[in-house]
Amino acid sequence: DEARDAMSGALNFVQVSTHSRSSRRSKVAALLRKVGRKSGNLDLALLVSSVELDAFVKVKKSIDEMLKMLGQQQADEVKKNDWCKAELQDNELTIEKTTSQKESLEAKIAELESATTTMADEIDSANKQIKQVQMDLQKATKDRQKENIEFQKTIADQTMTIKVLKKALERLATFYDLLQTQQTPPVAQKEYKPNAGSGGVMEMIEKLIGDANQLMVESKKSETSAQAGYEQLIADSNVSTEALQKEIVSKTTAKAEATKDKMRAESSLGDTNKELEGLSKYSMDLHKECDYILKNFGMRQKARGEEMEALQQALQILSGASLD
């Protein structure tokens, strides 16, 4: 009887123990199946099969390994999320800064283009002004030469006229003096008077000589004034030409420097555009890599946390703890 009772007790213990293990296995399987369906984690589905078939020691080891893996994924995802945020922000700021540089370079190029165009027009205008000054001076020189020739002719003509008139005047005076000497009037006749016409002729000749002298004086005065004006025109033209030439040299130098600056700015703009293209491509790559993580980070962290919590509970159940 005692042996039978002992055997019966042993069988009851085995039955209870087997039932307890089966119950715990079912609870763990149900728990993991529920979480696996919610999260869609295939690894949990495989673990459910292991719980239903394998020994507890093996199952617990698998759960420990999965917990480590999920913990590492959780930490890696946090790092990845932080990296994506920082990298996208840095990329955005760099694009903004580089775009500003591009706009500044484009404005500088436009300004330099306008400046070189303005200076080119001013240089062309200065050259035209120099040409006009030279043409005006050439015309003034020709006019001055004509005036001087006319002046020389006037002086020569009036000098000759005066000479001829003086000679005529001398001859008339001699003639009338001789005529007066030869004509001695008789005693009975009236008192002798010189020919009244002789005085009129000589006065007319003297007036002509005076007019010729006056014309020479006025011609010389006009010539002196015209020559002074011409010399002043030459001086003014030289000053104007020199100033315009200096302006041309100065603006040619400035235009050349502005052209170099424009070429450097255009080269920098080309590099900046390439940099922006690279930044834009990198931005697209970042969004491809990060958008899903950033959008679903909270949800994924929560879901993985729930998986880890379920696995912790499963370990406790397998270890005999009651979670009721």
Secondary structure, 3 states (H helix, E strand, C coil): CHHHHHHHHHHHHHHHHHHHHHHHHHHHHHHHHHHHHHHCCHHHHHHHHHHHHCCHHHHHHHHHHHHHHHHHHHHHHHHHHHHHHHHHHHHHHHHHHHHHHHHHHHHHHHHHHHHHHHHHHHHHHHHHHHHHHHHHHHHHHHHHHHHHHHHHHHHHHHHHHHHHHHHHHHHHHHHHHHHHHHCCCCCCCCCCCCCHHHHHHHHHHHHHHHHHHHHHHHHHHHHHHHHHHHHHHHHHHHHHHHHHHHHHHHHHHHHHHHHHHHHHHHHHHHHHHHHHHHHHHHHHHHHHHHHHHHHHHHHHHHHHHHHHHHHHHHHHHHCCCCCC
